[in-house]
Amino acid sequence: MPALTERDTKKIFIALAVYLASLFAANTLGLKIMPFILGLHVSVAVFSFPFVFLTTDVIGEIYGKKMAKLFVLAGFIATSLFVLYSFLSLALPWDTAGEWVHPAYNTVFGISLRIAIASLVAFAIAEYQDVISFFFFRKWFGETNFWIRSNLSNLWSQFLDTILFMVIAFAGVYPTPVLIRIIITWWLFKVAMGFVYTPLSYAGLWFFRNKASA
């Protein structure tokens, strides 16, 4: 990992903020599903979660595998704390003044807690797998063709993440046929979004390389 300047450190913190915000947006907002083509369904988290994998790829490309793994560790710790805080908030008693929101709160955040637990399991496997596969393809392709390496690593890691996350988070919440359709469409849509976000990844590479050399 290259030596970090003060400007590097500031930009890494900004990238970490984007990474964690995207992760928590997926965990808390991902309960909502919307209609998709051919009668299929997709979670709204498909718009935020690809940034999680994109960020680790960009950070890993510039600062190496150790920094990318540090981002994954930060996400794992943050999600673990979210699970702990969720358990605490759901267990504490309600005041009568807040009873108007009690059922909806427990329903939404009770499921969000399950989503966070699912995210932890998916993190333990898929995110580290993404970092490992990204650097595997980097050895294979060399330091060129970042978009190929990034999308190939995301293709497999997003598949693992989607299956693990959706089954743990939503099995029994949605009917099995709906859940299968969500898994298939979410995975394909996330992979497609990875291609769509490719220009953003190159913008990120330029941004960090520009600051790294400053």
Secondary structure, DSSP 8 states (H G I E B T S, - for coil): -----HHHHHHHHHHHHHHHHHHHHHHHHTT-EEE-GGG-EEEGGGGTTHHHHHHHHHHHHHH-HHHHHHHHHHHHHHHHHHHHHHHHHHHS---GGGGGGHHHHHHHHHHHHHHHHHHHHHIIIIIHHHHHHHHHHHHHHTTS-HHHHHHHHHHHHHHHHHHHHHHHHHBTTB-HHHHHHHHHHHHHHHHHHHHHTHHHHHHHHHHHHHHHT-
